[in-house]
């Protein structure tokens, strides 16, 4: 069973039932993760991708 990278609590994820794009949440700390890979299971913290995109957008604005 996978564990939460934030608090190391076990995540209640059925590996054979999740698909890419699903969002799972840690019951202990409430952190949400998006499934970006199934075999092996890869999780990305929801919101981390947006931060990178925002930074990229800000850099483009500065170049103009």
Secondary structure, DSSP 4 states (H G I P E B T S, - for coil): --B-TTT-PBP---TTT--TT-EEE-TTT--EEEEEETTTTEEEETTHHHHHHHHHHHHHHHH-
